[in-house]
Amino acid sequence: MKWLLRRCVNCGRYTLRRDKCPVCGGMVRVPHPPRFSPEDRYLRYRYLMKKQSGKLPE
């Protein structure tokens, strides 16, 4: 299923456009989190990247 709804990073408004926000011209992203799977093959790598970037406490 493809998500149609997008959210602007700058102003936080929702839109259906894929390229930019119609109000402020900012970048838009999909506001939905990725699906969770207990058999996630890339969990270790995401954890290490967050730890290296400082988003997780050591």
Secondary structure, DSSP 4 states (H G I P E B T S, - for coil): -----EEETTT--EES-SSS-TTT---EE--SPPPP-TT-TTHHHHHHHHHHHTSS--
